[in-house]
Amino acid sequence: SNAGKVKLIYIDPPYNTGKDFVYPDNFQDNIKNYLELTGQVAGGRKLTSNTEASGRFHTDWLNMMYPRLKLARNLLQEDGVIFISINDHEMNNLRSLLDEIFGQECFIATAIWEKADSPRNSAKRFSEDHDYIFIYSQSPEWVPSRLPRTEEANSIYSNPDDDPRGDWLPGDPYANKPYSRGKYTLVGPTGRKFSPPPGRYWRISEEKLRELDSQGRIWWGPNKDARPSIKRYLTEVSDLVPRTLWKKDEVGSNRTSKNEVRTIFPDVESFDTPKPIGLIQRMIQIGTSEEEGIILDFFAGSGTTGHAVLNSNDIKNERNRFILVQLPESIENDKFSNIAEITKERLRRAGQKIKSDNPSFQGDVGFR
């Protein structure tokens, strides 16, 4: 019933650690058939070594992922987008799978999430400080929503000459592209002459530059003898284009997420790799534009995605809804018999917190 209706999907699949999966998929091919299909066995005799450790190791994981990604694509609406977390072990295989299901033309970007606060000195070779997030869309025309400007992005603007138009940034007056009216020598306020460096051109014609200068939109430096800069005003710049490097200071790290889970669940041993709420909120910011959309996560874990949707609704006064899927995978805990019970309890507690922190919040924090 939700086919073609989901705006954004996030999945944080179990990374392939070589352990068995709890997903009870019924695969028709047995291992003998698999070895014959992949040319590793002929007439019952093995042709290649390491069959158990390499091919099958990846195949189990991919067999688990394929139907879920196929389903994901069917659920996405025309302007929908999917974000998938992954580390190095299955990165290449997952990329091939996504290219096959969504089409290479629907690959948007690979974001790098800085997940570690500090190096892991116990690492044998390298401390793995990042995860990848693959971003694919349902349509090749998909464009992300821009991010609101940050104080940091705005802090580089200033107003040393008390320009009535407000804070500005000096822009480069030169361009690399040949421009027919871009070759001239300009005389500045002090009589100093300026020409573009070799191989470069003025960005605008002399008439246009003179016009901007008469409006106070050209900066000649504090002593009026520097090369001219074209002012870019803070009021004229748009919101920020999303970048592919997602830093921990902006979206949180593994430590952030463990603390978030600990705050809500002092009674549960921390999840291994929960994701920070800020990380999912970043996806919601760039992946949803209208005020009401369905956000789906079918490896829900501790329920971060649901929590992030509630938070975003609270902050931005939106009415996005979520669908979370989590198997009742059993865990050793006195209070909760399985992971799905933890997912539900987190949503209850997150909803209570939002209501107590913001009594005027009118949104829905329930679920069924």
Residue frames relative to the residue before (quaternion, step in Angstrom):
aa qw qx qy qz dx dy dz
S 1.0000 0.0000 0.0000 0.0000 0.00 0.00 0.00
N 0.6971 0.4399 -0.2846 0.4894 3.61 1.20 -0.38
A 0.3254 0.7643 -0.5040 0.2366 3.60 1.24 0.21
G 0.8506 0.1128 -0.1133 0.5010 3.54 -0.86 1.00
K 0.6357 0.5609 -0.3252 0.4189 3.59 1.21 0.28
V 0.6031 0.5875 -0.3605 0.4014 3.60 1.22 -0.21
K 0.3691 -0.7566 0.5056 0.1888 3.56 -0.81 1.06
L 0.8174 0.0106 0.0501 0.5738 3.59 0.88 -0.92
I 0.0933 -0.7673 0.6322 0.0529 3.56 -1.03 0.86
Y 0.0432 -0.7552 0.6516 0.0566 3.54 -1.04 0.81
I 0.0475 0.7881 -0.6136 -0.0115 3.55 -0.96 0.79
D 0.1432 -0.7352 0.6604 0.0534 3.46 -1.10 0.92
P 0.1067 -0.8473 0.5154 0.0718 3.60 0.37 1.20
P 0.5919 -0.5111 0.4350 0.4464 3.59 -1.20 0.26
Y 0.3851 -0.7043 0.5378 0.2577 3.59 -0.76 0.98
N 0.5158 -0.6683 0.4404 0.3055 3.56 -1.04 0.73
T 0.0155 -0.8155 0.5777 -0.0311 3.55 -0.23 1.28
G 0.5962 -0.5742 0.3668 0.4245 3.57 1.27 0.05
K 0.5552 0.5862 -0.4042 0.4299 3.58 1.27 -0.13
D 0.6134 -0.5404 0.4138 0.4005 3.57 -1.29 0.27
F 0.4026 -0.6972 0.5348 0.2566 3.57 -1.22 0.47
V 0.4289 -0.6857 0.5151 0.2838 3.53 -1.16 0.55
Y 0.5179 0.6544 -0.4228 0.3533 3.60 1.24 -0.12
P 0.2717 -0.8230 0.4788 0.1399 3.62 -0.32 1.25
D 0.1265 0.7979 -0.5777 0.1169 3.59 0.61 1.07
N 0.3170 -0.7440 0.5569 0.1892 3.54 -1.03 0.80
F 0.0918 -0.8142 0.5724 0.0317 3.59 -0.13 1.25
Q 0.4351 -0.7259 0.4736 0.2440 3.56 -0.84 1.01
D 0.6838 0.4884 -0.2992 0.4521 3.60 1.00 -0.78
N 0.2473 -0.7454 0.5902 0.1867 3.56 -0.83 0.89
I 0.7177 -0.4756 0.2844 0.4217 3.58 -1.25 0.28
K 0.6166 0.5473 -0.3587 0.4377 3.62 1.05 -0.73
N 0.6519 0.5151 -0.2962 0.4711 3.54 0.97 -0.97
Y 0.6320 0.5428 -0.3210 0.4506 3.58 1.02 -0.89
L 0.6682 0.5050 -0.3087 0.4508 3.59 0.88 -0.93
E 0.6623 0.4933 -0.3106 0.4706 3.59 1.05 -0.76
L 0.6394 0.5433 -0.3167 0.4423 3.56 0.99 -0.88
T 0.7497 0.3862 -0.2106 0.4943 3.57 0.97 -0.85
G 0.5447 -0.6740 0.3794 0.3242 3.57 1.24 0.35
Q 0.4789 0.6777 -0.4418 0.3410 3.58 1.16 0.49
V 0.7553 0.2446 -0.1502 0.5892 3.55 1.30 -0.26
A 0.0053 -0.7673 0.6411 0.0158 3.57 -1.00 0.80
G 0.8383 -0.0112 -0.0260 0.5445 3.57 -0.71 1.09
G 0.7135 -0.4654 0.2550 0.4575 3.57 1.01 0.83
R 0.6546 0.4943 -0.3297 0.4675 3.63 1.21 -0.08
K 0.4548 -0.6971 0.4817 0.2741 3.62 -0.87 0.96
L 0.2635 -0.7785 0.5532 0.1361 3.57 -0.92 0.95
T 0.7788 0.2304 -0.1386 0.5668 3.59 1.12 -0.55
S 0.4452 -0.6644 0.5168 0.3054 3.55 -1.21 0.43
N 0.8011 0.3601 -0.2137 0.4276 3.55 -1.36 0.04
T 0.2352 0.8157 -0.5069 0.1495 3.60 1.13 0.52
E 0.6708 0.5000 -0.3205 0.4442 3.58 0.90 -0.87
A 0.7340 0.4900 -0.2488 0.3990 3.53 0.84 -1.03
S 0.7811 0.3503 -0.2159 0.4697 3.61 0.90 -0.72
G 0.7823 0.3813 -0.2221 0.4397 3.59 0.11 -1.30
R 0.7324 0.4381 -0.2659 0.4484 3.54 0.65 -1.06
F 0.5510 0.6221 -0.3662 0.4187 3.53 1.16 -0.74
H 0.7272 0.3952 -0.2309 0.5116 3.61 0.91 -0.92
T 0.6222 0.5837 -0.3491 0.3877 3.58 1.00 -0.81
D 0.6288 0.5348 -0.3475 0.4448 3.59 0.89 -0.85
W 0.6743 0.5009 -0.2919 0.4574 3.54 0.90 -0.97
L 0.6881 0.4814 -0.2834 0.4631 3.57 0.89 -0.95
N 0.6144 0.5422 -0.3392 0.4620 3.58 1.09 -0.69
M 0.6440 0.5037 -0.3130 0.4833 3.54 1.11 -0.72
M 0.7106 0.4825 -0.2623 0.4398 3.61 0.97 -0.87
Y 0.6124 0.6250 -0.3618 0.3214 3.59 0.89 -0.95
P 0.7180 0.4314 -0.3006 0.4561 3.64 0.61 -0.97
R 0.6378 0.5376 -0.3373 0.4364 3.58 1.06 -0.67
L 0.6707 0.4790 -0.3004 0.4800 3.59 1.00 -0.79
K 0.6014 0.5539 -0.3429 0.4625 3.56 1.12 -0.75
L 0.6503 0.5054 -0.2944 0.4848 3.55 0.99 -0.94
A 0.6206 0.5626 -0.3383 0.4288 3.57 0.97 -0.91
R 0.6701 0.5016 -0.3105 0.4505 3.57 0.86 -0.93
N 0.6579 0.5134 -0.3147 0.4522 3.60 0.98 -0.80
L 0.6783 0.5041 -0.2924 0.4475 3.57 1.11 -0.65
L 0.6085 0.5978 -0.3590 0.3788 3.60 1.09 -0.62
Q 0.4009 -0.6772 0.5517 0.2760 3.56 -1.08 0.68
E 0.7619 -0.4238 0.2407 0.4266 3.56 -1.31 0.33
D 0.7722 0.2762 -0.1674 0.5472 3.58 1.00 -0.76
G 0.3634 0.7590 -0.4628 0.2787 3.56 1.17 0.66
V 0.1703 -0.7800 0.5979 0.0722 3.55 -1.29 0.41
I 0.1829 -0.7774 0.5937 0.0982 3.56 -1.15 0.66
F 0.1532 -0.7550 0.6338 0.0695 3.55 -1.08 0.88
I 0.0302 -0.8149 0.5786 -0.0180 3.60 -0.82 0.97
S 0.2867 -0.7596 0.5608 0.1620 3.59 -0.72 1.06
I 0.1287 0.7796 -0.6041 0.1040 3.56 -1.06 0.77
N 0.2833 -0.7247 0.5869 0.2238 3.56 -1.25 0.38
D 0.7989 -0.3577 0.1939 0.4429 3.59 -1.26 -0.14
H 0.6076 0.6375 -0.3679 0.2985 3.61 0.96 -0.83
E 0.8139 0.1751 -0.0855 0.5473 3.59 0.90 -0.86
M 0.2837 0.8081 -0.4859 0.1742 3.56 1.26 0.23
N 0.7127 0.4602 -0.2730 0.4536 3.60 0.74 -1.04
N 0.6578 0.5100 -0.3122 0.4580 3.56 0.95 -0.88
L 0.6591 0.5099 -0.3139 0.4551 3.56 0.95 -0.87
R 0.6247 0.5450 -0.3348 0.4479 3.57 1.00 -0.82
S 0.6504 0.5091 -0.3130 0.4689 3.60 0.98 -0.87
L 0.6420 0.5324 -0.3101 0.4564 3.54 1.00 -0.90
L 0.6823 0.4861 -0.2839 0.4665 3.58 0.91 -0.94
D 0.6172 0.5358 -0.3439 0.4623 3.58 1.04 -0.75
E 0.6619 0.5086 -0.3038 0.4593 3.55 1.01 -0.83
I 0.7368 0.4354 -0.2422 0.4571 3.59 0.84 -0.95
F 0.7828 0.3204 -0.1670 0.5067 3.59 0.83 -0.97
G 0.4591 -0.6508 0.4709 0.3793 3.58 1.15 -0.62
Q 0.5580 -0.6395 0.4169 0.3253 3.56 -0.93 0.92
E 0.6396 0.5496 -0.3341 0.4209 3.57 1.05 -0.72
C 0.6797 0.4699 -0.2909 0.4822 3.61 1.24 -0.31
F 0.4358 0.6395 -0.4927 0.3980 3.58 1.26 0.28
I 0.2201 -0.8044 0.5430 0.0982 3.59 -0.72 1.09
A 0.7593 -0.2707 0.2324 0.5442 3.60 0.70 -1.05
T 0.2845 -0.6770 0.6300 0.2527 3.52 -1.38 0.13
A 0.1883 -0.7687 0.6011 0.1112 3.56 -0.64 1.10
I 0.2599 -0.7280 0.6120 0.1668 3.55 -1.16 0.67
W 0.1421 -0.7924 0.5895 0.0672 3.58 -0.65 1.10
E 0.3193 -0.7323 0.5732 0.1822 3.57 -0.77 1.06
K 0.0999 -0.8685 0.4849 0.0248 3.57 0.00 1.30
A 0.7183 0.4469 -0.2471 0.4724 3.60 1.17 -0.53
D 0.3822 -0.7082 0.5457 0.2336 3.56 -1.07 0.80
S 0.8030 0.0653 0.0184 0.5921 3.52 1.05 -0.81
P 0.6054 -0.5812 0.3831 0.3859 3.62 -1.12 0.50
R 0.3645 -0.6922 0.5720 0.2464 3.56 -1.16 0.63
N 0.2265 -0.8258 0.5029 0.1178 3.55 -0.12 1.27
S 0.5777 0.5762 -0.3801 0.4356 3.57 1.28 -0.19
A 0.4674 0.6916 -0.4429 0.3273 3.61 1.27 -0.22
K 0.5062 -0.6721 0.4522 0.2958 3.55 -1.01 0.88
R 0.8079 0.1655 -0.0780 0.5602 3.59 0.94 -0.87
F 0.8034 -0.0630 0.0879 0.5855 3.56 0.44 -1.24
S 0.4202 -0.6350 0.5722 0.3044 3.54 -1.21 0.52
E 0.2939 -0.7645 0.5473 0.1723 3.60 -0.61 1.12
D 0.1003 -0.8525 0.5131 0.0019 3.54 -0.24 1.30
H 0.7860 0.2838 -0.1509 0.5281 3.59 1.20 -0.20
D 0.2201 -0.6953 0.6581 0.1872 3.50 -1.42 0.28
Y 0.4032 -0.6727 0.5540 0.2792 3.55 -1.31 0.26
I 0.1028 -0.7458 0.6487 0.1112 3.55 -1.23 0.46
F 0.2282 -0.7678 0.5866 0.1193 3.57 -0.53 1.21
I 0.1201 -0.7814 0.6100 0.0545 3.55 -1.00 0.89
Y 0.0393 0.7764 -0.6246 0.0749 3.56 -0.70 1.18
S 0.2396 -0.7691 0.5756 0.1406 3.55 -1.14 0.64
Q 0.5820 -0.5595 0.4498 0.3819 3.53 -1.29 0.25
S 0.7879 0.2021 -0.0934 0.5741 3.58 1.08 -0.75
P 0.5306 -0.6486 0.4382 0.3252 3.62 -0.99 0.79
E 0.6411 0.5450 -0.3230 0.4331 3.62 1.22 -0.41
W 0.4163 0.7447 -0.4551 0.2550 3.61 1.25 -0.17
V 0.0643 -0.7776 0.6252 0.0175 3.57 -1.02 0.87
P 0.4384 -0.7082 0.4756 0.2828 3.63 -0.82 0.89
S 0.5104 -0.5868 0.5141 0.3617 3.56 -1.24 0.43
R 0.4784 -0.6630 0.4892 0.3037 3.57 -1.09 0.64
L 0.4654 -0.6749 0.5041 0.2715 3.53 -1.25 0.52
P 0.5426 -0.6041 0.4495 0.3724 3.60 -1.04 0.65
R 0.5596 -0.6145 0.4326 0.3494 3.57 -1.06 0.70
T 0.3250 -0.7436 0.5547 0.1837 3.56 -1.06 0.79
E 0.6410 -0.5046 0.3977 0.4199 3.56 -1.26 0.32
E 0.6248 0.5509 -0.3357 0.4398 3.55 1.07 -0.81
A 0.6658 0.4962 -0.3036 0.4673 3.60 0.94 -0.90
N 0.6935 0.4768 -0.2758 0.4644 3.57 1.06 -0.74
S 0.5841 0.6427 -0.3623 0.3382 3.58 1.15 -0.63
I 0.6282 0.5404 -0.3582 0.4302 3.62 1.16 -0.40
Y 0.5883 0.5378 -0.3767 0.4721 3.62 1.28 -0.06
S 0.0597 0.7913 -0.6069 0.0448 3.58 -1.02 0.77
N 0.3123 -0.7559 0.5495 0.1707 3.58 -1.31 0.06
P 0.0378 -0.8613 0.5064 0.0163 3.61 0.56 1.16
D 0.7550 0.3702 -0.2156 0.4965 3.62 1.14 -0.49
D 0.4802 -0.7033 0.4151 0.3201 3.58 1.25 0.48
D 0.1233 0.8048 -0.5615 0.1475 3.56 0.92 0.97
P 0.4646 -0.7047 0.4541 0.2851 3.65 -0.72 1.03
R 0.6247 0.5444 -0.3517 0.4355 3.63 1.20 -0.38
G 0.6035 -0.6058 0.3423 0.3894 3.59 1.27 0.05
D 0.8002 -0.3167 0.2160 0.4613 3.56 -1.35 -0.23
W 0.0197 -0.8007 0.5981 -0.0279 3.56 -1.09 0.78
L 0.2972 -0.7135 0.6100 0.1746 3.51 -1.40 0.26
P 0.4231 -0.7005 0.4935 0.2947 3.65 -0.86 0.81
G 0.2063 -0.7991 0.5577 0.0887 3.58 -0.73 1.09
D 0.5899 -0.5882 0.4285 0.3498 3.57 -1.14 0.69
P 0.3195 -0.7750 0.5068 0.2010 3.65 -0.69 0.98
Y 0.6754 0.5091 -0.2848 0.4511 3.58 1.27 -0.29
A 0.1586 -0.7563 0.6255 0.1076 3.55 -1.31 0.46
N 0.4812 -0.6678 0.4855 0.2946 3.57 -1.20 0.53
K 0.6366 0.5476 -0.3324 0.4294 3.57 1.15 -0.60
P 0.5134 -0.6379 0.4681 0.3323 3.60 -0.91 0.84
Y 0.0183 -0.7801 0.6238 -0.0436 3.55 -0.94 0.97
S 0.4902 -0.7247 0.3903 0.2867 3.59 -0.50 1.22
R 0.7640 0.3260 -0.1966 0.5209 3.60 1.03 -0.72
G 0.5193 0.6730 -0.3805 0.3641 3.55 1.28 0.40
K 0.6151 0.5107 -0.3576 0.4825 3.58 1.24 0.24
Y 0.4127 0.6790 -0.5325 0.2919 3.60 -0.26 1.21
T 0.3863 -0.6768 0.5693 0.2619 3.54 -1.29 0.30
L 0.2027 -0.8028 0.5579 0.0558 3.52 -0.81 1.10
V 0.2465 -0.7478 0.5954 0.1598 3.58 -0.99 0.81
G 0.3234 -0.7755 0.5190 0.1568 3.58 -0.68 1.15
P 0.7594 -0.4029 0.2606 0.4393 3.60 -1.32 0.10
T 0.7298 0.4091 -0.2473 0.4887 3.62 1.05 -0.66
G 0.6132 -0.5577 0.3538 0.4333 3.60 1.27 0.06
R 0.4950 0.6502 -0.4358 0.3772 3.59 1.29 -0.07
K 0.3288 -0.7639 0.5267 0.1761 3.57 -1.00 0.86
F 0.1114 -0.7938 0.5970 0.0328 3.55 -1.09 0.80
S 0.0026 0.7655 -0.6434 0.0099 3.56 -1.06 0.89
P 0.5818 -0.5686 0.4190 0.4033 3.63 -1.13 0.45
P 0.5508 -0.5890 0.4609 0.3706 3.62 -1.14 0.56
P 0.6866 -0.4766 0.3310 0.4381 3.63 -1.19 0.39
G 0.8196 0.2359 -0.1826 0.4891 3.58 -0.97 0.90
R 0.7022 0.3963 -0.2782 0.5220 3.61 1.26 0.02
Y 0.2729 -0.7577 0.5812 0.1165 3.56 -1.30 0.38
W 0.5546 -0.5368 0.4869 0.4089 3.56 -1.23 0.33
R 0.5158 -0.6631 0.4600 0.2875 3.55 -1.04 0.86
I 0.7932 0.1506 -0.0648 0.5864 3.60 1.09 -0.71
S 0.6223 -0.5534 0.3959 0.3870 3.56 -1.25 0.38
E 0.6592 -0.5100 0.3650 0.4148 3.58 -1.27 0.36
E 0.6267 0.5416 -0.3445 0.4418 3.62 0.97 -0.82
K 0.6699 0.5010 -0.2966 0.4608 3.59 0.92 -0.97
L 0.6548 0.5140 -0.3194 0.4529 3.56 0.96 -0.87
R 0.6416 0.5173 -0.3144 0.4711 3.58 1.00 -0.84
E 0.6329 0.5372 -0.3236 0.4539 3.57 1.01 -0.84
L 0.6661 0.4902 -0.2968 0.4773 3.59 0.92 -0.95
D 0.6305 0.5421 -0.3345 0.4436 3.57 1.04 -0.81
S 0.6575 0.5130 -0.3155 0.4529 3.58 0.97 -0.84
Q 0.6826 0.4599 -0.2750 0.4970 3.60 1.24 -0.48
G 0.5239 -0.6475 0.4088 0.3729 3.60 1.27 0.04
R 0.5117 0.6686 -0.4057 0.3558 3.60 1.22 0.40
I 0.6389 0.4549 -0.3448 0.5157 3.58 1.26 0.27
W 0.2155 -0.7756 0.5847 0.1002 3.59 -0.96 0.90
W 0.1666 -0.8057 0.5661 0.0511 3.55 -0.72 1.17
G 0.6362 -0.5061 0.3369 0.4750 3.61 1.21 0.35
P 0.6919 -0.5090 0.3115 0.4065 3.60 -1.23 0.43
N 0.7574 0.3498 -0.2038 0.5123 3.63 1.10 -0.65
K 0.4921 -0.7034 0.3875 0.3359 3.59 1.34 0.30
D 0.6403 0.5370 -0.3327 0.4371 3.61 1.19 0.38
A 0.5259 0.6257 -0.4191 0.3953 3.61 1.25 0.21
R 0.6429 -0.4908 0.3808 0.4480 3.58 -1.25 0.26
P 0.5370 -0.6647 0.4037 0.3268 3.60 -0.93 0.79
S 0.1423 -0.7504 0.6376 0.1006 3.57 -1.20 0.68
I 0.3663 -0.7058 0.5586 0.2358 3.56 -1.08 0.74
K 0.3880 -0.7559 0.4756 0.2277 3.59 -0.59 1.11
R 0.1335 -0.7401 0.6528 0.0908 3.54 -1.13 0.83
Y 0.2574 -0.8148 0.5048 0.1230 3.56 -0.48 1.21
L 0.5752 -0.6038 0.4377 0.3362 3.51 -1.11 0.79
T 0.6498 0.5310 -0.3249 0.4361 3.60 1.02 -0.76
E 0.7084 0.4664 -0.2580 0.4627 3.59 1.21 -0.47
V 0.6080 0.5639 -0.3752 0.4142 3.60 1.18 -0.27
S 0.4440 -0.7047 0.4893 0.2585 3.55 -1.06 0.75
D 0.6938 -0.4075 0.3573 0.4743 3.54 -1.32 -0.09
L 0.6317 -0.5999 0.3629 0.3307 3.54 -1.26 0.42
V 0.4270 -0.6583 0.5512 0.2838 3.55 -1.01 0.82
P 0.4962 -0.6620 0.4501 0.3361 3.65 -0.83 0.84
R 0.2725 -0.7540 0.5759 0.1600 3.57 -1.05 0.77
T 0.5262 -0.6594 0.4349 0.3149 3.59 -1.19 0.43
L 0.6498 0.4602 -0.3346 0.5041 3.62 1.23 -0.15
W 0.0985 -0.8078 0.5811 0.0098 3.57 -0.46 1.25
K 0.1945 -0.8346 0.5100 0.0744 3.54 -0.18 1.33
K 0.6252 -0.5824 0.3795 0.3548 3.52 -1.16 0.72
D 0.6163 0.5535 -0.3593 0.4298 3.61 1.07 -0.68
E 0.7144 0.4495 -0.2583 0.4700 3.58 1.12 -0.59
V 0.8307 0.1978 -0.0726 0.5153 3.60 0.88 -0.90
G 0.5863 -0.5880 0.3764 0.4109 3.61 1.25 -0.02
S 0.3036 -0.7388 0.5809 0.1566 3.54 -1.33 0.39
N 0.7277 -0.3681 0.3125 0.4873 3.57 -1.29 -0.20
R 0.6335 0.5285 -0.3354 0.4549 3.58 1.01 -0.78
T 0.6102 0.5532 -0.3405 0.4535 3.59 1.01 -0.86
S 0.7131 0.4703 -0.2762 0.4405 3.56 0.78 -1.08
K 0.6286 0.5212 -0.3488 0.4599 3.59 1.01 -0.72
N 0.6512 0.5031 -0.3187 0.4703 3.58 1.01 -0.77
E 0.6227 0.5413 -0.3409 0.4506 3.59 1.06 -0.76
V 0.6696 0.4808 -0.2984 0.4810 3.58 0.95 -0.90
R 0.6454 0.5318 -0.3194 0.4457 3.59 0.99 -0.86
T 0.6281 0.5397 -0.3376 0.4475 3.59 1.01 -0.80
I 0.7162 0.4297 -0.2484 0.4905 3.57 0.95 -0.88
F 0.8077 0.2000 -0.0615 0.5512 3.57 1.04 -0.88
P 0.0642 -0.7936 0.6041 0.0337 3.60 0.20 1.15
D 0.6877 0.5129 -0.2623 0.4418 3.59 1.25 -0.51
V 0.6954 0.4268 -0.2862 0.5024 3.63 1.22 0.14
E 0.4746 -0.6300 0.5308 0.3101 3.54 -1.03 0.84
S 0.5792 -0.6494 0.3640 0.3320 3.57 -0.81 1.03
F 0.5035 -0.6028 0.5238 0.3297 3.55 -1.19 0.64
D 0.6121 -0.5822 0.3853 0.3714 3.58 -1.13 0.60
T 0.8337 -0.0152 0.0675 0.5479 3.56 0.63 -1.10
P 0.0501 0.7927 -0.6061 0.0421 3.60 0.46 1.08
K 0.3851 -0.6985 0.5463 0.2556 3.56 -1.22 0.44
P 0.5073 -0.6530 0.4541 0.3317 3.62 -1.01 0.68
I 0.6048 -0.5723 0.4097 0.3727 3.56 -1.12 0.70
G 0.6396 0.5639 -0.3201 0.4129 3.59 1.00 -0.89
L 0.6075 0.5656 -0.3522 0.4324 3.58 1.12 -0.68
I 0.6931 0.4475 -0.2717 0.4956 3.58 0.93 -0.93
Q 0.6122 0.5487 -0.3558 0.4444 3.59 1.06 -0.68
R 0.5963 0.5478 -0.3611 0.4625 3.60 1.10 -0.66
M 0.6519 0.5090 -0.3158 0.4650 3.60 0.97 -0.86
I 0.6473 0.5137 -0.3195 0.4637 3.58 0.98 -0.87
Q 0.6279 0.5538 -0.3288 0.4370 3.59 1.03 -0.83
I 0.7823 0.3388 -0.1909 0.4867 3.57 0.81 -0.96
G 0.7169 0.4794 -0.2489 0.4408 3.59 1.18 -0.45
T 0.7488 0.2870 -0.2031 0.5619 3.60 1.22 -0.21
S 0.1440 -0.8003 0.5766 0.0801 3.56 -0.94 0.81
E 0.6947 0.4250 -0.2913 0.5020 3.58 0.95 -0.75
E 0.6276 -0.5994 0.3642 0.3381 3.54 -1.26 0.35
E 0.7797 0.2475 -0.1488 0.5556 3.59 1.16 -0.37
G 0.2387 0.7596 -0.5782 0.1779 3.55 -0.58 1.10
I 0.4248 -0.6734 0.5310 0.2900 3.56 -1.26 0.35
I 0.1201 -0.7736 0.6211 0.0369 3.56 -0.90 1.01
L 0.1268 -0.8335 0.5377 -0.0059 3.55 -0.65 1.20
D 0.0155 0.7662 -0.6423 0.0137 3.55 -1.10 0.77
F 0.0524 -0.8431 0.5326 0.0525 3.60 -0.48 1.06
F 0.6347 0.3174 -0.4185 0.5668 3.53 1.03 0.93
A 0.0671 -0.9016 0.4235 0.0570 3.53 0.81 1.13
G 0.1843 -0.8147 0.5350 0.1269 3.62 1.06 -0.60
S 0.8323 -0.1539 0.1235 0.5180 3.56 -0.82 -0.99
G 0.5790 -0.6262 0.3669 0.3716 3.62 1.24 -0.03
T 0.2309 0.8096 -0.5144 0.1630 3.61 1.18 0.45
T 0.6518 0.5371 -0.3383 0.4151 3.60 0.89 -0.88
G 0.6478 0.5057 -0.3177 0.4731 3.59 0.95 -0.85
H 0.6400 0.5289 -0.3090 0.4639 3.55 0.99 -0.92
A 0.6628 0.5111 -0.3003 0.4575 3.60 0.96 -0.92
V 0.6324 0.5200 -0.3367 0.4651 3.61 1.02 -0.78
L 0.6451 0.5144 -0.3209 0.4650 3.61 0.93 -0.88
N 0.6548 0.5191 -0.3019 0.4589 3.58 0.95 -0.92
S 0.6678 0.4986 -0.3012 0.4635 3.58 0.91 -0.97
N 0.6280 0.5327 -0.3338 0.4587 3.58 0.99 -0.82
D 0.6481 0.5251 -0.3023 0.4613 3.55 1.03 -0.89
I 0.7092 0.4697 -0.2632 0.4551 3.60 0.82 -1.05
K 0.8174 0.2825 -0.1164 0.4884 3.56 0.78 -1.06
N 0.4254 -0.7291 0.4474 0.2954 3.57 1.28 0.16
E 0.3844 0.7124 -0.4912 0.3216 3.56 0.98 0.90
R 0.3337 -0.7380 0.5494 0.2054 3.56 -1.31 0.12
N 0.1641 0.7904 -0.5677 0.1615 3.57 0.92 0.87
R 0.2189 -0.7589 0.5983 0.1352 3.56 -1.15 0.66
F 0.2389 -0.7840 0.5537 0.1472 3.57 -1.17 0.43
I 0.1440 -0.7152 0.6715 0.1301 3.50 -1.34 0.47
L 0.0604 -0.7986 0.5988 0.0060 3.58 -0.73 1.07
V 0.1307 -0.7769 0.6125 0.0648 3.55 -1.02 0.81
Q 0.1631 0.7754 -0.5983 0.1189 3.56 -0.81 1.00
L 0.4036 -0.7020 0.5310 0.2498 3.57 -0.81 0.99
P 0.4837 -0.6522 0.4890 0.3186 3.59 -1.10 0.64
E 0.0291 0.8299 -0.5523 0.0741 3.57 0.64 1.18
S 0.3982 -0.7589 0.4563 0.2394 3.60 -0.57 1.10
I 0.0810 -0.7760 0.6248 0.0304 3.55 -1.17 0.74
E 0.4771 -0.6388 0.5091 0.3241 3.55 -1.26 0.35
N 0.3654 0.6971 -0.5429 0.2928 3.54 -0.26 1.30
D 0.5278 -0.6654 0.4311 0.3047 3.57 -0.96 0.86
K 0.7682 0.4031 -0.2007 0.4550 3.58 0.94 -0.91
F 0.7909 0.2411 -0.1136 0.5509 3.59 1.06 -0.74
S 0.3607 -0.7644 0.4925 0.2074 3.56 -0.73 1.05
N 0.8140 0.0281 -0.0017 0.5802 3.61 1.13 -0.55
I 0.7027 -0.4863 0.3179 0.4106 3.56 -1.30 0.31
A 0.6214 0.5630 -0.3573 0.4114 3.61 0.95 -0.81
E 0.6160 0.5402 -0.3468 0.4566 3.61 1.09 -0.69
I 0.6333 0.5141 -0.3259 0.4779 3.59 1.09 -0.74
T 0.6097 0.5571 -0.3489 0.4428 3.59 0.99 -0.87
K 0.6925 0.4856 -0.2803 0.4539 3.57 0.84 -1.02
E 0.6737 0.5042 -0.2997 0.4496 3.56 0.92 -0.91
R 0.6111 0.5412 -0.3601 0.4516 3.59 1.05 -0.68
L 0.6539 0.5159 -0.3184 0.4527 3.59 0.93 -0.87
R 0.6274 0.5273 -0.3385 0.4623 3.58 1.02 -0.79
R 0.7101 0.4662 -0.2659 0.4557 3.56 0.82 -1.03
A 0.6222 0.5329 -0.3381 0.4631 3.59 1.06 -0.75
G 0.6498 0.5250 -0.3060 0.4567 3.57 0.99 -0.89
Q 0.6410 0.5217 -0.3155 0.4663 3.57 0.99 -0.88
K 0.6602 0.5229 -0.3070 0.4433 3.57 0.95 -0.93
I 0.6475 0.5161 -0.3203 0.4603 3.58 0.94 -0.91
K 0.6698 0.4988 -0.3034 0.4587 3.59 0.94 -0.88
S 0.6940 0.4576 -0.2984 0.4689 3.60 0.94 -0.80
D 0.6585 0.5005 -0.3168 0.4643 3.61 1.08 -0.66
N 0.8036 0.1312 -0.0402 0.5791 3.57 1.09 -0.71
P 0.1944 -0.8365 0.5011 0.1066 3.61 0.26 1.26
S 0.6623 0.5156 -0.3278 0.4337 3.63 1.11 -0.50
F 0.4567 0.6963 -0.4482 0.3252 3.62 1.27 -0.14
Q 0.2084 -0.8171 0.5315 0.0806 3.55 -0.66 1.17
G 0.4928 0.7061 -0.4097 0.3011 3.60 1.25 -0.19
D 0.5580 -0.5964 0.4747 0.3280 3.50 -1.37 0.26
V 0.0831 -0.8067 0.5825 0.0545 3.60 -0.78 0.93
G 0.5097 0.6603 -0.4145 0.3640 3.57 1.25 0.26
F 0.1020 -0.7605 0.6320 0.1086 3.55 -1.33 0.00
R 0.2169 -0.7626 0.5865 0.1654 3.54 -1.28 0.22
